[in-house]
């Protein structure tokens, strides 16, 4: 039959093993380092019965990060004092558990001190120490036993792993926050530049538009972009796609550029053999699978195609022209128009159910005359971009010329301003002055009903450029940024 001291020692070993097990589970929790240090003392003190105990960790710069003490009635030692004690330097030198007797520690005279380093993979981040064993039971030794030292060493080893894991998590969280800030900055750059084209947005109206784009882009909701011609609807569609995180492509189609028969096959594809010489071809929906489909001038879509588009959006599948097999598609739709869809719905020129399907979120782009604050920034950008592209020096822009641009209404919006600026730079001789801008704008301002008609404004502008180039269509086409054949098609 075991003696009383032997039974007591056996119970103590069982308690130590149970505590180690519980501590291993507790240290898995991701808690702040200060709480972890407190947890160590709460687990160690009831098992080892020291008169006092300390635990301290340091930061990468050598200063205290977390400290806990037990057994000091008045003025417990600070973290700085614990790391300044010679015992810490001895632990660093030895790299293992130390036992010291009859010495002073942290301003306290001690009969015995056991200290174990808190370390993992050779990195020392602090230590755990117990001071002077309290005798609680009959037959118990008045000093820490070998079992006690092994227990303290095991606790310190477990804590070292947990501290390393905790600090790795903190580093990852810091990196995550840094990456989030970088992503935010990158999103800001995307707001400023989309596929090589800058979105200038200093005016509050445009900043609100871009903030809405950032909120909506990650969602799968369909978006209807509205605004006058030349306000930048296609750039907004590109930005929505870039910020969406969708892995597929952005596929664009101008609904006004194609007749009904071709528009249907362009959208949904066509099976081979439908007509002589026709080969099977994927439509825009299939090409945009996993990405974004941008339908410009949606208000010009024929009612028959509207019905098939509605079905494709509802069923999330398309059927090719001449085919019978449905093809599933995952497409986020962005539509754009300058037309009054509400009036078209009332006149039965546009399907009401398709209108509400498209209008998941509506983004209205302000005309340039309502965001004149952006004009100087746009002018500067267009001048620098055009000169860089053409390899020519940047001319001086006179303040009188900029003042004229600031007062013009620009019925053609940003597109008209860009063409005008590029034309002015092409004709400038070292500087863009008021006379040159006035000649491009014309002697009258665009205030009458006829001047606000886009076709009239376009023809008037082309005529001015042709006058300035003395009828040279090639030079005029280069200034206008179009092909020479385009001028011929328009009757020039």
N, C-alpha and C positions, 0 to 999 in steps of 0.2 A: 504494500500500500504506500503510495507516494507520501512524503512528508509534507507538512504545511508550506514550507518555503517552496518546495517543488511544485505543489498545486498552484500556489500563487504565481510562480514564474510561468507555468503553463497557461494560466488564464491571461497573464499579461501578453504572452506571445500571440494568443488567439485574438486579443483585443487589437494588437498591432496589425495583424494580418487583415482583420475586418476593416480597420481604419484605412489601411493602404488601398483596399478594394473600393471603399466608399470614396476615398479621395481621388482615385483614378477616374471614377465616374463623374465626380463633381468638377474636376479640372477640364473635362471635355466641354463644359459650357463656356461659351465665348462671353466672358464678363470683363469689365475694366480691370486693369492691372492692379489698382488699389484694392479692389474687392478680392482678387485672387490672393494677394499677400495676406489680407485679413483671414481668408479661408485657411491658409497654411497654419497660422498660429492657433486658430480655433480647433483644428484637427490634431495638432501636435501636443499642445499643452495638456489636455486631459489624459493623454496616454503616457507622457514622460514625466509629468508632475514636476516641472522646473519651478524654481522660485521666480524666475523671470525668463522672458524669451523675446527675440527680435527677428524681424525679417525686413530686408531692404533690397531694393533694386535700383539700378542706375540707368541713366539715359545714354545714348551713344556718345555724349560729350563729357561723360564722367560725373555729372551731377545726379542728385537723387531723383528718382522718378516716383517711387512708392515706398512707404515705410509703415510698419506696424510694430507695436510694443505691448508686452504684458508684464506686469509685476513692478512697474514704476508708479509709486503713489503720487509723487510730485515730480514735475519737470522731466518727463521721459526724454531720452536722447532724440535729437532730430535726425533726419536722413543724412544731412551733411556730417553730423558728428559720427554716425555709424560708419560712413564711408571713409572718414578721416582716421578712424581707429587703426592702430597698427595691425590688428587681427585681419583686416581686409587685405592689406598688402601681403601678409603671411599666406593667406588663402590663395592669392594670385600666384605667389611664388611656388607653393606646394602643389596647387591644382587638385587637392583632395581634402577629405574631411580631416579636421584638426581637433586635438584635445589639448587644452591648456589649463594648468592648475596654478592656484595661488598667484593671481595677477589682477590687475585693474583692467576693466573693460567698460568703455563708454561712461567713465566717471564713477564706476562702481567697483568695489573690491569684491573679488569672486574666489571661491574655493576651486571651482571647476567650470570650464566653458567648453562646450562642444559646438563647433561651427562647420557647416557644410556649404560648399559653393552651389549657387544656382547657375547651372551651366548646361549647354547642349552643343555638341560638336565643337568643343574647344572654345566656345564663346561664353565668357563669364559676365553675367548680368546682375549679380548680387549674391547675397548669402542669407542663410537661416541659422540662428544660434540659440542654444538653450543654456541657462546659467543655474548652477547649484541645484542638485536634486533634492526634492522634498521627500522625506520618508513617510509613507502613508500606511504601510502594512507591516505586520510582524515578520521579521526575518528579511526584510528588504534591505539591500545594500545602501549605504549613505552616499553612493556615487552612481553615475550612469553606467549601466552594464554594457557588455558587448552587443546584446540584443538592442539596447536603446540606441547605440551608435549606428548599428545597421539600419534600424528603423528611420532615424533621422536622415541618413545618407539616401535611403530609398525615397523618402518624401522629397528631398531636395532634387533627386534625379527626375522624379515625376514632374515636379514643379518646373524644372528647367525645360523639359519638352513642351509643357503647356505655355510657358512664357515665350518660347521661340515661336510656337504656333500662333499665339495671340499677336505677337509683334509682326509676324508675316501677314496676318489678316489685316492689321492696321496699315501695313505698307501697301497691301493690295487695295485697301479702301482709299488710301491717299492717291494711289495711281488711278483708281477708278474716277475719283473726283477730278484729278488733273485731266484725264482723258475726256471726262464730261465737259470740262471747260474748253478743252481743245476742240471737241466736237461742236460746242456752241460757237466757238470762233470760226470753225470751218463752215458751219451753217450760215454764219454771218457773211463769210466770203461767197458762199453759194448765192446768198441773197444779192450780193453785189455783182456776181459774175456767173452766168449760166451758159455752158457750152461756148465759152469764149465771148459771149455778149453780156455786157454789163447792164445791170438794172440799177439805174440811178434813182434813189428814193430818199430825198431829204425832206420833202414836203410831208406834213403830218398825214394827209390823205393816203399817200403811197406807203408810208410806214405802217399804217393800220392794215392796208391790204396785205403787205408782206408778213405781218404778224399773224393774220388770219391764215395765210398760206402755210406758215410753219405749224400752226395748230392742226390744220386739216390734213396736211400731207401724209402723216403716218397712218391715217384712217383709210378704210376702203370705200368710203362714201363717194358717190359720183359728184362731180363739181361742174357747175355752169358758170363760165367766165363771160361777163358782159362788158361792153364798152364800145366806143366808137372805133372806126377803122384807124389803125396806126397807134393805138394806145399800148400795145405790147401784150396782147392776149396769148400769143404763142409762147412768149418768154415765161409767162406765168405758168402755162401748162408744163413747160420744161422744168421749171422750179418745183412744181408739185410732184413731178415724177422723181427728180433727183433726191428730194427730201422724203420720199415715200418709203425707201428701203426695198422696194420691189426689185426682184432680180431680173425680170424680163425687160424687154426693150420698150422705148417710147416710139410709138408708130403714129404718124400724123396723116390726115387725109382732109383735103379741102372739099367739102360737099358741094360748093358752088362751081367747082371747076369741071365737073363731069355730068353728063346726061344720066337719066335714070337707069338705063340699061347697064352702062358701064359702072355706075356707082354701086349698084347691087353686087356685081361680081367683084369689085374692088374691096367691098366690105366683107363679104361672106365667102369669097373664093368661087371657083368654077371647076366642074368635073370635066375630064377629057372626053372628047367625042360628042359634046353637046352640039357642036356645029363643025363643019368641015375645017380641019386644020387646028382646031382648038385643043390645047393641051391643059392637063390638070394644073391648077394654080391655087396656092393658099391665099386667103383673103387677109385683110388687115386685122381682123379679130384673131385669127390663128397666129399671125406674126406677133401680135401683142400679148399672147398668152403668158401670164405671169408678170406682165408689165402694165403699161398705160396706153390706152388708145385716145388720141386727141382728134376730135372731129371739129374742124373749123367751119364756120358759117353753117351751123346746124339748121338755121332757119330757112335755108335754101333747099333742104332735102325734100324730095318728092313724097307725097303722102303714102304711096305704096311702099317705098323703102322705109318710111317712118314705122309702119306696122311691123315690118320684119326686124327692124332695129329694136323695137319694144319687146318683141318675143325673145330675141337674143339676150337682152338684158334681164328679162324675167326668168328665163330657163337656164341661163348661163351656158348656152350651147348654140351652135350655128349649123345650118345646113347649106352646103355649097349649091350654087346654081346648077341645076341638072342632077343633083345628087339626092339621096334619100336618107343617108346615115347621119345622125346628129353627131357633132364633134364638140365635146365639152371644152369650154374655155374659161380661164380665170383672168378677167380683164377689169381694170379700173378705168372708168370712162371720164374723160374731161371734155366737155363740149364748150364751144364759144360761138358767140353771135353778136352782131351790132343791131339786129332787128328787134322790134317790139313783139316778143313772143306772146305776151298776154293778148294783144290785139289780134295776132294771128290765130290764137286759140278761139277768141270770140268770133272771128270771121270763118272759122272751121278750115283754116289753111294749115293748122298745125295741131296734131293730136294732143288732147288735154292730158291723157294718161301718160304719154311719152314726156310731156312737159314736166309733170311732177316726178317722173322717174329720173329725169336729167337733173332736176333741181334739188339734189340732196343738200348741197351747200351752194349758195350763190355768192360769187365774188364780182363786185362792180369796180371796174377800173375808171378812175377819173380822167376826163380829157385834159390835155396839156394846159388849156386856158384856166383850169381850176387848180393847177399846181405850178404856177409861174415861178415859185421858189426853186424848182428843179431846172429851170431853163439855163442859168449860167453853168451849172454842173454838167448838164447834157451837152451844151455847146463845147465846153472844155474837153469832155470825153470824146466827142465826135471828131474834133480837130486833131487831138493826139492820136486817136486810133487810125484815122484816115492818113495822116502823115506817116505814121509807122508802117502802115500797109503799103503805101506808095513810095516810101523811101525818100521823102522830101522834108525840108526843114519846116518846123512849126512856125507859122506866121504870127505876127503881133495882132491881137484882137483889140481894136479900138473900143473905148467905153461907149462912144456914140453908137457904134454898130451894135453892141450888146444891148443898149437901151432900146434900139429899134426892135430887136428880137424879143425883148421882154414885153413890149406893148402889142405885138402881133398875136392874133387869136389862134393861128395854126389849126385850121379845120381838118388838116390831115394829121394832126397830132405829132407824136414823136417821129414817125416816119417822114413826115414833111420837113420837120426841123433837121433831121439827119441829112436828107437830100439837099436842103438849102445850104447847110454848113459845108458839106463836101463840095458843092458847086462853088461856093464862095472861096474856099481854100484853093480849088483848082484854078480859079481866075485871079487870085490875089498875087500881087507883086511885092512880097515881103510883109504886107499887112492887110488885114481885113478891115476896111473902113466903112463909114456910114453910107457913102455913095454906092459902093458895091452891094451892100445889103439892101439898100433902098431899091436898086435896080432889079434885084432878084425878087423882092417882095412886090414890086409894082408901085405905081404912084398912089393907088387907093388901098385902103385897108379892107380886110375880109369881114365886112359887117352885114352886107345885104344877103337876102335869101339865096340869090343865085351863087354868090361866092361861097356859101356854106355847102353847096352841092359838091360832093367829092370829085365827080367826073369833071366839073367845070374847073375846080381848083387844080386838078391834075393837068388838064389841057393847058390852062393858063401858065402853069409852072414850066411845062415842057416847052411851050412857045417862047418863054423868056430865055430859057437856057439855049434854045436854038438861035435866038437873036444874038445872044452873047457870043456864041461860037460861029456866028456868020453862016448859019445853015449847015455846019459840019455835023452830020448825024452821028458819026463815030465818036467824035469828041463829046457831043451832047449825051450820048448813051453812057459813056464812061463816067461823066459827071453825075448823071442820074442813077447810076448803079444798076442799069438794065442792059439787056442785049439790044443790038441795033435793030434786030428783027421785031422786037417789041414796039419800037417807035413806028415801024412800018405797019404793023397790025393796027395800031391806034390811028393810022391815017396821016402820019407825018412823013 
